[in-house]
Amino acid sequence: MDNKSLVLMAAKACDEKKAKDIKLIKIDKVSFISEWILIAEGLSDVQVRSITKSVEGQLREKAKIEPIRKEGVNEAKWALLDYGDLIVNIFQPEIRKFYDLESFWSNGDNLTFPQ
């Protein structure tokens, strides 16, 4: 499975749990840390955890991969799933606004979701 298909699969998993403002940013030309960054928003601790579990479950089932690292899932203010070529960030609104990753990665290429 190519990485574009992987990021779209993760985005769909976010969307299925009603994540808000899903952004897909291809950063491989501007950074070596990953190929894709996915940024999405959950409105509560429960929704952030639900979105995170949805992404993990879908990628485990369909792509047969597990995250290399997970951060913040228990606190659920900002959850991160690192798959190497894909980094998934699920924020609550105030934390997303504070870190403003979209601006930080603004020199990457944005992919529209849904397509």
C-alpha positions as CSV (number, residue, x, y, z in Angstrom):
1,M,0.0,0.0,0.0
2,D,1.4,3.4,-0.9
3,N,1.6,6.2,1.6
4,K,-1.0,8.4,-0.1
5,S,-3.5,5.5,0.3
6,L,-2.5,5.1,3.9
7,V,-3.1,8.8,4.7
8,L,-6.4,8.7,3.0
9,M,-7.4,5.6,5.0
10,A,-6.4,7.4,8.2
11,A,-8.4,10.5,7.2
12,K,-11.5,8.4,6.5
13,A,-11.1,6.7,9.9
14,C,-11.1,10.2,11.4
15,D,-14.1,11.3,9.4
16,E,-16.1,8.2,10.5
17,K,-15.8,9.5,14.1
18,K,-16.8,13.0,13.1
19,A,-13.4,14.6,13.4
20,K,-13.4,18.3,12.4
21,D,-11.2,20.1,9.9
22,I,-9.1,17.2,8.7
23,K,-5.9,18.4,7.0
24,L,-3.5,16.2,5.0
25,I,0.0,17.7,4.4
26,K,2.7,16.1,2.4
27,I,6.0,17.2,3.9
28,D,8.6,14.9,2.3
29,K,10.1,17.8,0.3
30,V,10.6,20.0,3.3
31,S,11.4,17.5,6.1
32,F,13.0,14.1,6.6
33,I,10.8,13.2,9.6
34,S,7.9,11.8,7.6
35,E,6.1,11.9,4.3
36,W,2.7,12.8,5.5
37,I,1.2,14.7,8.5
38,L,-2.5,14.3,9.2
39,I,-4.1,16.9,11.5
40,A,-7.7,16.6,12.8
41,E,-9.8,17.8,15.7
42,G,-11.9,16.2,18.3
43,L,-14.2,18.3,20.5
44,S,-13.6,16.4,23.8
45,D,-11.3,13.9,25.5
46,V,-13.8,11.1,24.6
47,Q,-13.9,12.1,20.9
48,V,-10.1,12.5,20.6
49,R,-9.7,8.9,22.1
50,S,-12.4,7.6,19.8
51,I,-10.8,9.1,16.7
52,T,-7.4,7.8,17.7
53,K,-8.7,4.3,18.3
54,S,-10.5,4.4,14.9
55,V,-7.3,5.3,13.1
56,E,-5.3,2.6,14.9
57,G,-8.0,0.0,14.2
58,Q,-8.4,0.8,10.5
59,L,-4.7,0.8,9.8
60,R,-4.2,-2.4,11.8
61,E,-7.0,-4.2,10.0
62,K,-6.6,-2.9,6.4
63,A,-2.9,-1.9,6.2
64,K,-1.5,-4.4,8.7
65,I,0.6,-1.8,10.5
66,E,0.9,-0.6,14.1
67,P,2.2,2.8,15.2
68,I,5.9,3.0,16.0
69,R,5.0,5.4,18.9
70,K,1.8,6.8,20.5
71,E,1.7,9.9,22.7
72,G,-1.1,11.7,24.6
73,V,-3.9,9.1,24.1
74,N,-4.7,8.9,27.8
75,E,-4.8,12.7,28.3
76,A,-6.6,13.1,25.0
77,K,-5.8,16.8,24.5
78,W,-3.4,16.0,21.7
79,A,-2.9,12.4,20.6
80,L,-0.1,11.5,18.3
81,L,0.2,8.2,16.3
82,D,3.6,7.9,14.5
83,Y,3.6,5.4,11.7
84,G,7.0,6.5,10.3
85,D,5.8,7.8,6.9
86,L,2.6,9.1,8.4
87,I,2.2,11.1,11.6
88,V,-1.4,11.5,12.8
89,N,-2.2,14.4,15.2
90,I,-5.6,14.6,16.8
91,F,-6.2,17.8,18.8
92,Q,-8.8,19.4,20.9
93,P,-9.5,22.9,19.4
94,E,-7.6,25.1,21.9
95,I,-4.5,22.9,21.8
96,R,-4.6,22.8,18.0
97,K,-4.8,26.6,17.8
98,F,-1.9,27.0,20.3
99,Y,0.5,24.7,18.4
100,D,-0.8,25.7,14.9
101,L,0.9,22.9,13.0
102,E,-0.8,23.9,9.8
103,S,1.3,27.1,9.8
104,F,4.4,25.3,10.8
105,W,4.0,22.9,7.8
106,S,2.6,25.5,5.5
107,N,5.4,24.9,3.0
108,G,4.2,21.3,2.5
109,D,1.7,20.2,-0.1
110,N,-1.9,20.1,1.0
111,L,-4.2,17.3,-0.1
112,T,-7.9,18.0,0.0
113,F,-10.0,15.7,2.0
114,P,-12.6,14.5,1.2
115,Q,-11.5,14.2,-2.4
